[in-house]
Amino acid sequence: VEQIAFDRIVKFEFEVKNMIGESEIFDLYHEVMGTFTNLVLVKDGKVVCAFREVSSSKRMIFAGTTYFLPFEDRVEPWKISDENFLKGSGRLDQFLVKNVRGFSKKDAVEVTKLAGISFDSQIESLKIEEIKRIVEVIHELVEEMDERTVYISYDDGKPVDLYAFKPYGSFESFPEPYEAIEFFLTSRAKKELFNSKKEDLLKRLKYLIDKNQEIMRKLSQEIAEVNSADEFKRYGELIISNLHALPKRAKSVEVIDWESGKTLSITLDPKMDVSKNAQHFFSLYDKLKKKVNGIKERQTVIEKRIAYLQETFHNVNGTSDRTDLDEITKELEIMNFIPSKKRVNRPKVESSPLVYEFNGFKILVGKNNIQNDRITRAASGDDLWFHARGVPGSHTVIITGGRIPPEDVVEFAASLAGAHSKYRNDNWADVDYTYVKYLSKPKGAKPGFVLYKNFKTIRVRPGSDL
């Protein structure tokens, strides 16, 4: 088994016996090149057969043709020199992919990072010292490589890609390729599972938000339809005030409307006398008023439900942690917003809030409603609490330790509250803040919901880079 020309080509050599018992040598070339991946069986330099036959101006692969390696005009990385660049043109990363054997686009970008040069620089605009630095980096990478060590690059603590050389930034090395591949694929599978669960949860929350907003719309329509309640009351009052001048029974009566001064015709039920018609109008008024009050009470409940769901949607959308997602899922199950699933008994793991240190003060930021409840319950009455005004967002608490935080600490905490809210991508955020002792949680309120008083409002730029 042999890797060919420092490229993504593996050659397997087989010795077999033919029909008369003589030994023959066959070479199987595995070209691992994305959509152009191929398996080619070769004997004495001639193609016997191929998984994918090719017939183009650049290459011919079918039975009987002479086998040539792809990209014959590329240079091995240890042979690259300044002259190759001086003759070249175009964008730097594309030049490296096209002219250096074994270099993929991601490898080319990593080389430019290690050399401290932008990957989209034009070859023609590079200075001699920049070209020398790129060549030097490539040669150093080749010298450092060995046959087995594989590196995994990291971004924000998460594995990103595999490399045969030390990549730019943070990375982890593995002495055996299979260890790196197993670790990387397992991490990616976990990430894909996490993203799938997160996406499903966001879809469910959006469905619930849309559903409850539609309920609110229908309730508003119902209120508009029962706004005739006051009109029925006025009919009753007009009839009572004119009772002495009206017939005992009638299909309709005409009275003077004291508000407009105009004559108003009121349709009556002739089966009842006029006074009972008046009582009937008062009865309709009472029923409609009770219905309106019931609708308004339901609107209040639905408004709180929508606010909670929007807050939870914000928390799910902002999390990249499996434990946080599990906590939010469990919270929604308890609140009966999603079906409860049987869970395998395992040690309970509580996720932690974000912790910041600024000018000697510790600042906590909740990442979900359970954490929001947790940090406010654990806080002292003299600690300062922050929340973005009027939008979903995280609870933020300055642990004061009995001290009065200076203005810059208050502004920093407010910018954190803005950054972890719906204001995240806005230029400005209005943030309310007060002492924890002025918070209260109504009995039966959903996780993360509090009432607050004696607050101040500060306008800050959301700390999008925090």
Helices and strands as residue ranges (DSSP letters): E 2-3, E 9-17, E 23-31, G 34-36, E 38-43, E 46-50, E 54-55, E 60-61, G 77-79, H 82-86, H 92-99, H 105-115, G 123-125, H 128-144, E 150-155, E 158-163, E 171-174, H 177-225, H 229-241, G 243-245, E 252-256, E 263-267, H 274-318, H 322-334, E 354-358, E 361-365, H 369-378, E 384-388, E 396-399, H 407-419, E 429-435, G 436-438, E 439-440, E 451-452, E 456-460
